[in-house]
Amino acid sequence: MEKRIVYAYILTLALMTGLMVRLAVLSQGEEFRTAAAVQSSYGLEVGESRGTIYDRNLKPLVNNSSRLVLAVAPTPEAVTALREQLPAEEFQEDLPLLENGKPVVIPASTPVSGQGIECFRLPVRNSQQQLAPHVIGYVDGSGTGVCGVEAGYDQLLESWGGEVETHYLINAFGGALTGGAVQVTDTRPEEQGGVVLTLDRKIQQLAEQAGEEIPAGAVVVMDPDTGEILAMASFPDYSPVDVASALEGENSPLFNRATASYSVGSTFKICVAAAALEMGFTPEYEYVCPGYYDLGEQRYYCHQRSGHWQLAMARALRQSCNPYFINLGQQIGAARLYQMASDMGFGSAVKLVEGVVAATGTLPLPEEIDLGELANLSFGQGKLTATPVQVTQMMASVANGGMAVRPTLFAGTTEDGATIERPTQQEPRRIMSAQTAQQLLELLGGVVTEEGSGRQAAPQFGQAAGKTASAQTGSYVDGKEVVHGWFTGAWPLEDPRYVITVLVEGGESGGELPAQVFRKITEGLALLEDQHLYQDVTGEVILP
């Protein structure tokens, strides 16, 4: 009896064991079949595109070159085609990418044809010598805009782009099936939609070339009638394809100095002169400068300690006499000077385009301006700070006959790369009479002569008007005060078409490097307008 019980137990145990094994085998087989089904299709991301950023003439500032890539299913036939059609060195570099047997994307110097190979041309977003990097910005590894226009219009630019993918039939081990069909999905639009900037590609390149000697600073070129910025350059610049190096670069290459605020110094005398002329002072108004101005117990020195003695407004601007303008400011008063400065754009931030904003700067309110502060303000010192954009905006109001314009970098959008949908522009507003603006423009023309502080800004072609500045900062390095050099001006003197501002951090004198850069830009503009002369005169090559 006991033996039969034992035999029955052993038999039951064996049957149960067999059943469990069978279930395990069936389960594993089901897993293999499921895995095989899941892995039977393989998607390969080949590349993506993004909407274009254009200049005012619909010339691309990005996406202006392309690269060739191959989507390869590494079958024996495909590998043979690559070996036969690619340069030997290039094939050897690509070989490790092919060894795992899975479809892969490889760059190529030449098209390759063969079974399992698809060729694509993809846009190159940026180049090593990218124009206007501080305006355009850059994208991260995922293609998302990080700063500048790339960030400001990230979703729009993404919507104007697309992707290229290839899909393959593969075996359970991930290898492409020989002779398997390749499905290509390309969602890139045929039309090249994008954002249109007011920048002019040729003028931008000219500004960047002219400012190459600026260790740290900025250049802004503006159309005085519209406020449209034709060029904006910050120095040092950086390459969007190597942002890591810029993070460690000297003088903070990623910092956009064109939109940052600084002490402006004697460029502000343009505003003081405008307020005085509007108040009824004439260019013949005289003052005796002994080399200083005493206000109570405070003495304000002229840069020429021996004094300019008796002088009128023309020579006061030509030789940048501080006491003349301090005296003028005391008579104008804080309220009127503040109003003119505010009308010219000081103390107001400006969104130039989505992703690029010019800083507010500092313009003290009338109730904050006592007689001492008014004295400092009258020659652009004290609490006053402004951006190169604001200084250019001030100069524009003189060059265009007395109208305040709103600076902008945004020209509109395009759906097809051929036509522009333009925004509604803010109408210019009169802030001084045409007579005042003309008088002041002629007075500033005297600055850019042999007798003026801006003599080095005098261009080879035509005449110019402008103002120099050596702006004290109150900051010291190795016991020496940092002084910024400025030049802002208009060209040509007769009916100006451009206003240009140059800032050199620590540049000491606006009459030196800033004036020289201004001259280079005006001469380049003259030659661009007569394009066939350009290469003959300078040897440089401007973008076509």
C-alpha positions, 0 to 999 in steps of 0.5 A: 500500500505504501509503495503504491502511494509513493509511486503515485506521488512520484508520477504526479510530481513528474507530470507537474514538472513536465507541465511547468517546463512546457509552460515555460517553453511556451512562455519563452517562445511567446516572448521571442515572437513578441520581441521579433514582432517589436523589432521587425521595424527600425526607425532612424532619425537622419536629420532635421531642419529649422526655419530660416533667419533672413536679412532684410533682402531675404538673404539667409543668415543661417541655413546658407550651406548644406551637408551630405549624409547617408542613411545606411543599412549595413548589408554586405551590398551597402558596405561594398558600395561604400568601400568602392565609392567613398575615399579610402580614408573616409571609408575607414573612419566610417567602418566602426559605425557599420560594425554593429549591423544596425542602420546608421547615419554617416557624413559623406563627401560625395553621394553614394548609390547602392542597395540599402543606401539613401542620400540626403542633403541637410542644411547647416544651421551655423558656420564657424564665421557666423554673422551677427551671432549675438542677434541670432543666438544659437540652439542646443544639442536638441535643436532648441533655441537658447538665446537671441532670435533662435530662442525668441522665435523658437516655436515658429522656427520649429514649425517652419522646419521638418525631419527626415527619417528612414524605416527598415525591416530588421531581424530579431537581432537588430540587423537590417534584412538584405533586400528589405524595402526602405521607407523614407519620411521627409516632413521638411516643407518645400517653401523656406519660411522664417523670420526676417530681420532688418539687418543687411548682410553686407553691412553686418559683415562690413561692421564686423570687419571694421571692428576687428581691432576692438577688444571689447565693445560694440557697433550699431548701424541704423537707418535714421528715418525708420530706426531699422538696425542695419548692423549690430556687432558686439566684440569679441564675438563667438561661434555658435558651433563652439559655444563651450570655448566662448564660455571660457573666452577672454572679455566674455564673448557671449555678452551682447555689448550693443544692448548693454548700458554704459556711461556715455560721456560727451555724446550726451552733449548732443542732447544738451545742445538740442534742448538749448536750441529748442529753448531759444539759445542760438549757435552763437551763444558764447561762454568763457571757459577758464578750464573749470566750472565752479558750482558752490564749493564743487569744481568741475574741470574741463579736459583742457585744464588751460581752458578754451576761454571765449567760445560759441556752441560750434567750437564747444562741440568741436573741442568738447568743452565741459564747462560750456555745457555745464553752464548751458545745462544750468540754464536749461534746467533739469525738467527740460533736459530730462524731457529731451533725453527721454524723447530721444530714448534714454531711460527706456528699454526697447525690445528690438526683436523677440529674444533681443532687448536693449537695456533701460539704462539710467536716466535720473528723474527731474526730482532726483537731479539737483544742481550738482547732478545737473552739472554731471548730466550736462556732459554725460556723467553722473548717474546717466547710463545708456546703450549703444542702441540708445546713443544711436537713436539719439543721433538718428533724431538729429540726422532725420530732421528732428523725429524720434524713431523706435529702434528695431531688428524685426522686419517681419516673417516670410512663409515662402522665402520670397515675400515679407509679411511686415508688422505695423510700424510705430510712426516717428514722432517730432521731438525737435524742430527741423531747424534745430536738427539741421543746425545741430547736424551742421554743428556736429559736422564741425567735429569731424574736421581737422579742428575737431575732436573727431578728425580721425572719423573724417571719411574718404568719401563725402562728409560726416557729422558726429561726436566723440566721448571719453566716458569716465566710469568710476571703476578702477583697474590697477589704480587707473580709472576705466574710461570708455571711448565713444563715437556716434555720427551720421553719414553723409552729412548732406541728407544722412542715410546712416547713423553709426555708433562705436563703443570701445570699452576702456578705449580712453578716447573716442577720437581714436579707435572709435573714430577710426572704426566709424571712418572705415564703416562710412568708407565701406558703405560708400563703396558698397553703394558703388559695389564694383569699386570695393575689391579694387580699393580695399582688397576685401571681399563682401558677401554677394 
